[in-house]
Amino acid sequence: MQAAELEAVLAERTQQMSQAETTLKLKEMEFQRRVTKLQKEHAVKVATVLHQMAAVVPAGMSPATAVVPASTSPDTAAAAQGTAHLVSIFLSKMYDDHVGITFYKLC
């Protein structure tokens, strides 16, 4: 009788392990789905910032040295210079620190 009880406990524990493994796989898949979604959202935000930066900084110029046209209002010029400067600091900091940067392809 002892062996039969042990076999029943073993079968129950095996089933519990199988269920736990299945649950873990589902959680991992959900986590990966969420990470992918966040990466795509981040890529869209980066593309938006780069697009806005391109609108502020003339082509071929560094964001740090960009000059805003004189016809621009002082408030707009200051905001544009500030934005360009912040983007320049951000980009240089990323490369100076040799941070592992991943550029995500938009699907």
N, C-alpha and C positions, 0 to 999 in steps of 0.2 A: 504494500500500500504506500509506503514511503516513496518509492520510485515513481509511482503514478502521480503522486502529488507534486513531486519535483518536476516531472515532465509537464504537468499542467501549468505550473508557475513559469517554467521556461518558455512554454508556448505563449503565455500571456505577456511576459516580458519582451519576447521577440516581436510580438504584435505591437506593443507599446513603442519599441525602438523604431519599427518600421513607420509608425504613424509620426513619431517625432522627426525622423529623417525627411518624410514627405512635407511636414509642416515647415521644416528648416529650408528645404528647397523652394517652397512657395514664397517664404519670406525673402530669400535671396533674390528671387526673380522680381518681386515687388520692389525691393531695394534698388536693383539695377534699373528697373523701369523709371523709378523716381530720379535716380542719378542722371540717367539719359535725358529725362525731361528738363531737369535743372541745367544741364550742360547746354541744351538747345536754347533755353530761355536766356542763359548767360551769353551765348553766341549772338543772339538777336540784340541784346543790350549792347554788347561790344560793337557790333556792326552799326548800331544807331549812334553810339558815341563817336565812332570813326567817321561816320557820315556827317555828323554835326561838326566835328573838328575840320573836316575837309571844306565845309561851308565857311568856316571862320578863317582858316589858314589858306592863303593862296597856294596854288600848285607849285611844287618844287621848293617850298620854303620849310624850314624847320619850325615847329610850333613855338619854340623859344624865341625865334628871331622874327616872327611874323609881324608885319606892320599893318594895322587896320587903316583903311582909306580915310583921308582927312574929312571926307563928306559925311562920315559916320558921327552920330551924336556922341558926346563925351561919355554918357552912361553906357551906351552900346559898345563903344570902343573899349572902355574899361572892362566890361563884362567879357568881351571877346578876347582881350589880352589875358585876362584872368583865367578864362577857360583854356586858352592855348597853353598858358604857363602850367596850369595844373595837369593837363594831358602830357605835356613834356616831362614834368617831374615824374608822373606815374610811369610813363614808358621808360625813362632812363632808370628809374628805380627797379623796374622789372628786369631789365637787362643787366644792370650793375650787380644785382644780387644773384645773377645766374639762376633765377627761379625757373623751375621746370614749367614752361608755358605750353599749354596745349591749345591749338587753334582748332575749333570744332567746325566740321563741315556741316552746313545746314542741309537738312534732308527735305 
